[in-house]
Amino acid sequence: MKRVFFLINGLDEFDFLKHVEKYLSGVSVTVGDSLPQHANEYDLIVLWSYRKIIRDVSSKNIILFHSTNLPEGKGWAPIYYSISSGQKYFTISGILADEKVDSGDIIVKARFKIKDNYTAEHIRNWDDEISVMLVKKILQRFANKKIKGKKQIGRETTNPRRRPEDNKIDRKSRFDEIINHLRACEKNHPAFFYYKKTKYNIIIEPDIRPEFPSDLKIVFYDST
């Protein structure tokens, strides 16, 4: 039986059980907030939105997912920037862990078109599901083989860290100038404005909830 370890920041962040049950049935899955002592006992170790830097990446079964078309968009808040900047596609890059943040070899990329009725909430849910789906596909593709990818090439960019105050809206802005910003802010950190010393939060959602992207495309970057 294949063994997978999800390394998370805290056990309260294990909120993707339904995706594990859907895609990783028949796989022994362990979740923890510290790297296992014997990493090689697992077929795959997944750094799940893990915020600490792993110094020892000598074990070649440690991977992570970053939600941009690497090497573009390294750093923070990839979902926000993908929507707010008006990007045409949302991309998830599966990479080997590296000492330098978001710089490991590309194993696989998945992408779908960002439609006008997508918000950050929808994309985050799909991002989690697709990432677990990719775990399954990586296990299948590299069964009994070393996980391989390709060096990152192209223009490297880095997204700056965002803070809650960055969601503030200038009331003088034209509405069509802030639509993407509104779509990119999430319910737990909503867009907001002040009016006569009162803070008003803005949360938007489409009248009809969009379905899982039917145009999802997955490409592996190994040479097999």
C-alpha positions as CSV (number, residue, x, y, z in Angstrom):
1,M,0.0,0.0,0.0
2,K,1.2,3.5,-0.9
3,R,2.0,5.8,2.0
4,V,1.5,9.6,1.9
5,F,2.3,12.2,4.6
6,F,0.7,15.6,4.6
7,L,2.7,18.1,6.5
8,I,0.5,21.0,7.7
9,N,1.0,24.0,10.0
10,G,-1.6,22.9,12.5
11,L,-4.0,20.0,12.8
12,D,-6.9,22.5,12.5
13,E,-5.8,23.1,8.9
14,F,-6.7,19.5,7.9
15,D,-9.9,20.6,6.2
16,F,-9.5,18.6,3.0
17,L,-10.6,15.1,4.2
18,K,-13.4,14.8,1.7
19,H,-10.8,15.2,-1.1
20,V,-8.5,12.6,0.5
21,E,-11.4,10.2,0.7
22,K,-12.4,10.8,-2.9
23,Y,-8.9,10.6,-4.6
24,L,-6.7,8.6,-2.2
25,S,-8.8,5.6,-1.2
26,G,-6.5,2.7,-0.9
27,V,-3.6,4.9,0.1
28,S,-2.4,5.1,3.7
29,V,-2.6,8.8,4.6
30,T,-1.0,10.4,7.6
31,V,-1.3,14.0,8.6
32,G,1.0,15.8,11.0
33,D,2.5,19.2,11.9
34,S,6.2,18.0,12.0
35,L,8.3,16.3,9.4
36,P,8.4,12.5,10.0
37,Q,11.7,11.2,11.4
38,H,12.0,8.6,8.7
39,A,10.9,10.4,5.6
40,N,11.9,7.6,3.2
41,E,9.3,5.3,4.7
42,Y,6.7,7.3,2.8
43,D,6.1,7.3,-1.0
44,L,5.3,11.0,-0.9
45,I,5.5,13.8,1.7
46,V,3.3,16.8,0.8
47,L,4.1,20.2,2.2
48,W,0.5,21.4,2.4
49,S,0.6,25.3,2.5
50,Y,3.4,24.8,4.9
51,R,4.9,28.1,6.1
52,K,8.2,26.9,7.6
53,I,11.3,26.4,5.5
54,I,12.5,22.8,5.2
55,R,16.3,22.8,5.4
56,D,16.9,19.2,4.7
57,V,15.4,18.3,1.3
58,S,17.8,15.4,0.6
59,S,14.9,13.1,0.5
60,K,13.5,13.3,-3.0
61,N,9.9,12.4,-2.1
62,I,9.1,15.8,-0.6
63,I,6.8,17.9,-2.8
64,L,4.6,21.0,-2.6
65,F,2.0,22.8,-4.7
66,H,2.2,26.5,-5.4
67,S,-0.8,28.1,-7.1
68,T,0.9,30.0,-9.9
69,N,2.6,29.3,-13.2
70,L,6.1,29.1,-11.7
71,P,8.5,30.7,-11.9
72,E,6.0,33.5,-12.2
73,G,4.2,34.5,-9.0
74,K,6.4,33.1,-6.3
75,G,5.6,34.2,-2.8
76,W,2.4,35.2,-1.2
77,A,-1.4,35.2,-1.9
78,P,-1.3,33.5,-5.3
79,I,-5.1,33.2,-5.5
80,Y,-5.7,36.8,-4.8
81,Y,-3.1,38.0,-7.3
82,S,-4.3,35.6,-10.0
83,I,-7.8,37.2,-9.9
84,S,-7.0,40.8,-9.1
85,S,-4.4,41.1,-11.8
86,G,-6.8,39.8,-14.4
87,Q,-4.9,36.6,-15.3
88,K,-6.5,34.5,-18.0
89,Y,-5.6,31.1,-16.4
90,F,-5.2,29.8,-12.9
91,T,-2.3,27.4,-12.6
92,I,-1.2,25.0,-9.9
93,S,2.5,23.9,-10.0
94,G,3.6,20.7,-8.3
95,I,7.3,20.9,-7.5
96,L,10.0,19.1,-5.6
97,A,10.9,20.8,-2.4
98,D,14.0,22.9,-2.6
99,E,16.1,24.9,-0.1
100,K,15.0,28.1,-1.9
101,V,11.3,28.9,-1.6
102,D,9.1,27.9,-4.6
103,S,12.2,27.1,-6.7
104,G,12.2,23.3,-7.0
105,D,12.0,21.3,-10.2
106,I,8.5,21.3,-11.8
107,I,6.8,17.9,-11.7
108,V,3.4,18.8,-13.0
109,K,1.2,21.7,-13.7
110,A,-2.6,21.9,-13.8
111,R,-4.5,24.9,-15.2
112,F,-8.0,26.1,-16.0
113,K,-9.4,29.3,-17.4
114,I,-10.5,32.0,-14.8
115,K,-14.1,32.7,-15.8
116,D,-15.9,36.0,-14.9
117,N,-18.1,34.3,-12.3
118,Y,-15.2,32.7,-10.4
119,T,-14.3,34.2,-7.0
120,A,-11.4,33.4,-4.6
121,E,-13.7,31.2,-2.6
122,H,-14.5,29.0,-5.6
123,I,-10.9,28.8,-6.7
124,R,-9.6,28.0,-3.3
125,N,-11.9,25.0,-3.0
126,W,-10.9,23.8,-6.4
127,D,-7.2,24.4,-5.7
128,D,-7.4,22.0,-2.7
129,E,-9.3,19.4,-4.7
130,I,-7.0,19.6,-7.7
131,S,-3.9,19.4,-5.5
132,V,-5.1,16.2,-3.9
133,M,-6.0,14.9,-7.3
134,L,-2.4,15.6,-8.4
135,V,-1.0,13.7,-5.4
136,K,-2.9,10.6,-6.8
137,K,-1.6,11.2,-10.3
138,I,2.0,11.6,-9.1
139,L,1.8,8.3,-7.1
140,Q,0.5,6.6,-10.2
141,R,3.0,8.1,-12.6
142,F,6.1,7.5,-10.5
143,A,5.1,4.2,-9.0
144,N,8.3,2.4,-8.0
145,K,10.3,5.2,-9.8
146,K,12.2,8.3,-8.7
147,I,10.1,11.4,-8.9
148,K,11.5,13.7,-11.6
149,G,10.8,17.1,-13.0
150,K,12.4,19.9,-14.9
151,K,14.2,23.0,-13.8
152,Q,12.1,26.2,-13.7
153,I,12.7,28.4,-16.7
154,G,11.3,31.8,-17.7
155,R,10.8,35.1,-16.0
156,E,10.7,34.9,-12.3
157,T,8.4,37.2,-10.4
158,T,7.4,37.4,-6.7
159,N,4.1,38.5,-5.2
160,P,4.5,40.7,-2.0
161,R,2.9,39.7,1.2
162,R,-0.6,41.1,1.8
163,R,-2.1,42.3,5.0
164,P,-5.7,42.8,6.1
165,E,-5.5,46.6,5.5
166,D,-4.7,45.9,1.9
167,N,-8.3,44.9,1.3
168,K,-9.5,48.5,2.0
169,I,-11.4,50.1,-0.9
170,D,-11.1,53.8,-1.8
171,R,-14.7,55.0,-2.0
172,K,-13.8,57.3,-4.8
173,S,-12.8,54.4,-7.0
174,R,-15.0,53.5,-10.0
175,F,-16.9,50.3,-9.5
176,D,-15.5,48.6,-12.6
177,E,-12.0,49.3,-11.2
178,I,-12.5,47.2,-8.1
179,I,-14.5,44.3,-9.3
180,N,-11.5,42.0,-9.6
181,H,-10.4,43.1,-6.2
182,L,-13.8,42.2,-4.7
183,R,-13.7,38.8,-6.4
184,A,-10.2,38.2,-5.1
185,C,-11.0,38.9,-1.4
186,E,-12.3,36.0,0.7
187,K,-14.9,35.9,3.4
188,N,-12.5,35.5,6.2
189,H,-10.6,38.6,4.9
190,P,-13.2,40.6,3.1
191,A,-12.9,43.9,1.2
192,F,-14.0,46.8,3.2
193,F,-14.5,50.6,3.4
194,Y,-15.1,53.2,6.0
195,Y,-18.1,55.5,6.1
196,K,-18.4,58.1,8.9
197,K,-16.0,56.0,11.1
198,T,-18.1,52.8,10.5
199,K,-16.4,49.9,8.8
200,Y,-18.4,48.1,6.2
201,N,-17.4,44.7,4.8
202,I,-18.1,43.7,1.3
203,I,-18.6,40.0,0.3
204,I,-19.8,39.1,-3.2
205,E,-20.8,35.9,-4.9
206,P,-22.4,35.1,-8.2
207,D,-26.1,34.3,-8.3
208,I,-25.4,30.8,-9.6
209,R,-22.5,28.9,-8.1
210,P,-20.0,27.8,-10.8
211,E,-19.2,24.1,-11.3
212,F,-15.8,22.5,-11.1
213,P,-13.8,23.6,-14.2
214,S,-14.5,21.3,-17.1
215,D,-11.4,22.7,-19.0
216,L,-8.9,21.5,-16.4
217,K,-5.6,20.5,-18.1
218,I,-2.8,18.5,-16.5
219,V,0.8,18.3,-17.9
220,F,3.7,16.4,-16.4
221,Y,7.3,17.7,-16.9
222,D,9.3,14.5,-16.5
223,S,10.9,12.9,-19.5
224,T,9.1,9.5,-19.2
